[in-house]
Amino acid sequence: MDEVIAELAANGHSSTPSDIGFDMPAGFAIFSMASLSARDLDPGAPEEDSRLVVEGVAIAPYSYFAADKPPVNGTIEELETWLRHRRVLPMES
């Protein structure tokens, strides 16, 4: 992950950290769920290599990633309202 961020920065892409990765104002995010290790991709990597592997890329306007975060410390009702507003859960009748 650090190497990818460094390479993106060298090519003019700024980023802001998120809970599982980095959001780019250019309209994408990279992330890691920590389900892969460097050794999974490179059998020659040392077993103690703890680098995070970039496992995904999401494409959306930067505001999607940066401005509208879920209420992680909110109540269940607040989270459900947030999810309904984004049409992840069906709207209440």
Secondary structure, 3 states (H helix, E strand, C coil): CHHHHHHHHHCCCCCEECCCEEEECCCEEEECCCCCCHHHHCCCCCCCCCCCCCCEEEECCHHHHHCCCCCCCCCHHHHHHHHHHCCCCCCCC
